[in-house]
């Protein structure tokens, strides 16, 4: 999933919420696969897979909190939009974020805003 700078300029919160919804669906898929595979996994395998799923869930929560901060604080929204506007104007080769990049950035927004 590539996330365009333009969509984050035009509809930042709506775009981020779409990503959030896709992350929730992916998390459900991971949970389902874990339950299907659990009987065939070793105890270490079960522990590792469950840890990965739990860490993904934490990442989703951090991302959601970042969206909330962007939505609730106009100065943060303006800064977020301006960041995307700057990347759109200055990047000659790219017009999108990779998914992991925008999730990482949004997840750090509460820390930056604080």
C-alpha positions as CSV (number, residue, x, y, z in Angstrom):
1,X,0.0,0.0,0.0
2,X,1.4,3.3,-1.1
3,X,0.0,6.5,0.5
4,X,0.1,9.6,-1.7
5,X,1.4,12.8,-0.3
6,X,-1.6,14.5,-2.1
7,X,-4.2,12.4,-0.3
8,X,-2.5,13.3,3.0
9,X,-2.8,17.0,2.0
10,X,-6.4,16.8,0.8
11,X,-7.9,14.5,3.3
12,X,-5.3,13.7,6.0
13,X,-7.5,12.1,8.7
14,X,-9.8,10.2,6.3
15,X,-6.7,8.8,4.5
16,X,-5.1,7.8,7.9
17,X,-8.3,6.2,9.1
18,X,-8.5,4.1,5.9
19,X,-5.0,2.8,6.7
20,X,-6.1,2.2,10.3
21,X,-9.0,0.1,9.1
22,X,-6.8,-2.0,6.8
23,X,-4.4,-2.5,9.7
24,X,-7.3,-3.8,11.9
25,X,-8.3,-6.2,9.1
26,X,-4.7,-7.4,8.8
27,X,-4.5,-7.9,12.6
28,X,-7.7,-10.1,12.5
29,X,-6.1,-12.1,9.7
30,X,-2.9,-12.7,11.8
31,X,-5.1,-13.7,14.8
32,X,-7.0,-16.2,12.7
33,X,-3.9,-17.7,11.2
34,X,-2.4,-18.0,14.6
35,X,-5.4,-20.0,15.8
36,X,-5.2,-22.2,12.7
37,X,-1.5,-22.9,13.1
38,X,-1.3,-23.0,16.9
39,X,-1.7,-26.8,17.0
40,X,1.3,-27.4,14.7
41,X,3.6,-24.8,16.2
42,X,6.2,-25.6,18.9
43,X,5.9,-23.8,22.2
44,X,8.6,-21.4,21.1
45,X,6.8,-20.9,17.8
46,X,3.5,-20.1,19.5
47,X,5.2,-17.7,21.9
48,X,7.0,-15.9,19.0
49,X,4.0,-15.7,16.8
50,X,1.8,-14.4,19.6
51,X,4.4,-11.8,20.5
52,X,4.5,-10.6,16.9
53,X,0.7,-10.3,16.9
54,X,0.7,-8.4,20.2
55,X,3.4,-6.0,19.0
56,X,1.4,-5.3,15.8
57,X,-1.7,-4.6,18.0
58,X,0.4,-2.1,20.0
59,X,1.6,-0.5,16.8
60,X,-2.1,-0.1,15.7
61,X,-2.9,1.6,18.9
62,X,0.0,4.0,18.6
63,X,-1.0,4.8,15.1
64,X,-4.6,5.5,16.2
65,X,-3.4,7.8,18.9
66,X,-1.4,9.7,16.3
67,X,-4.4,10.1,14.1
68,X,-6.4,11.4,17.1
69,X,-3.7,14.0,17.9
70,X,-3.6,15.1,14.2
71,X,-7.4,15.4,14.2
72,X,-7.8,17.2,17.6
73,X,-5.0,19.8,17.4
74,X,-5.2,22.3,14.5
75,X,-1.5,23.2,14.8
76,X,-0.5,19.5,14.5
77,X,-2.9,19.0,11.5
78,X,-1.3,22.1,9.8
79,X,2.2,20.8,10.5
80,X,1.3,17.3,9.2
81,X,-0.2,18.7,6.0
82,X,2.7,21.1,5.5
83,X,5.2,18.2,5.9
84,X,3.3,16.3,3.1
85,X,3.2,19.4,1.0
86,X,6.9,19.9,1.4
87,X,7.6,16.3,0.4
88,X,5.3,16.6,-2.6
89,X,7.1,19.7,-3.8
90,X,10.6,18.7,-3.2
91,X,10.6,15.0,-4.1
92,X,11.5,14.5,-7.7
93,X,11.2,10.7,-7.8
94,X,8.4,10.0,-5.3
95,X,4.8,11.0,-4.7
96,X,4.0,8.5,-2.0
97,X,5.0,7.2,1.4
98,X,5.6,3.5,1.9
99,X,3.1,2.2,4.4
100,X,5.7,1.6,7.1
101,X,7.0,5.1,6.7
102,X,3.7,6.9,7.2
103,X,2.7,4.5,10.1
104,X,6.0,5.3,11.8
105,X,5.6,9.0,11.3
106,X,2.0,9.1,12.6
107,X,2.9,6.9,15.5
108,X,5.5,9.4,16.6
109,X,3.2,12.4,16.3
110,X,2.0,12.3,20.0
111,X,5.6,12.3,21.2
112,X,6.6,15.2,18.9
113,X,3.5,17.2,19.8
114,X,4.2,16.7,23.5
